[in-house]
Amino acid sequence: MECIQHRLAMCVVGNVEPASTTSTSLTKFSPIDFHSLGPIYCINEVSKNKHQVNITRILNAILQMAYLKLYIPLSMLTTAALSKIHLNNSLKYHKILFGNRVGWQSLDESIFPPEHTLSESLFLQAYQNWLIIIDMVSSPEVAVGWYEHHLKMLQDQKFSASFEAWQDMDKQLCMQFIDNPFIVDPMCLTYAQLFERASMDAFLVQARKTQQPPHINNSFHSG
């Protein structure tokens, strides 16, 4: 059966309502009988396309950071952040002053929320975009480790309780990977030790918060 996109387009053009019902100079066309139009998704056209993740949403400014081997905070990879970059909404850039990237311009991460303020849902949302970047800049053999790390987090039944530890560990993992690339292996001892250290750090931070004395008003009131 032949597709009818052209026929549909011609019909839709003729199905425009007049701007005013009082105007006699405009002709009112009959409505389209959509039951008669047939299929618009035909095998000869659809079979030419391949289902794939839409990588166009990862913008060039973000990819530049990846290819320059700069750390990309996950707070720059949320849907809201990518929309901000896409719309060029009050963006700032800074000049790189170190390493082999001296002289290059890069997005200023200070205009985005601090990474540690991300909620669990935003963290996981941004992580999907991080995996897309990894697919673009890594071979499959390297990328698979990041997918296994992502799965390890999702399979943790206590993920919510350990969220701060996972968040801190993931940041350390990314920064170490950029400085000295390696295969991420959730089954290796170093990976386990990194998570244990992140868990201890998160515990100590929480302990300090709970042990802080209440604020005391030292002002004196005369009788």
GIWOBEL-V823761 format. One record per helix or strand of 2 or more residues. SS is the DSSP state (a for helix, b for strand). FROM is the first residue (numbers start at 1). TO is the last residue. If there is no record, write none. Layout:
# GIWOBEL-V823761
ss = {SS;SS}
from = {FROM;FROM}
to = {TO;TO}
This chain:
# GIWOBEL-V823761
ss = {a;a;a;a;a;a;a;b;a;b;a;a;a;a;a;a}
from = {5;34;43;55;60;74;79;93;99;105;109;115;120;140;163;189}
to = {13;36;46;57;67;76;86;95;101;107;111;117;137;154;179;211}
